């Protein structure tokens, strides 16, 4: 079997997934960077395998904007929920004082 070495392997030692999972770059462990060999090596180790590609600058900008929008929406929902809960607690306190 002939293994083709992929010269486009990221040199970053690790990546962090959006769920907080930290992925280690096995290209730093092995002297060869053939994808087949890296995958075989990863299968022998405990852990989840992450295989990905980089994005272009334009794609990165779109991704960051989408993440920013999602974050703003999540914050708005959380703040809205807290304000609603505070309002509910205030009403309960007011009704107790009236008794």
Secondary structure, DSSP 8 states (H G I E B T S, - for coil): ----B-S-----SEEE-TTS-EEE-GGGT-S--BHHHHHHHHHHSSS---------HHHHHHHHHHHHHHHHHHHHHHHHHHHHHHHHHHHHHHHHHH-
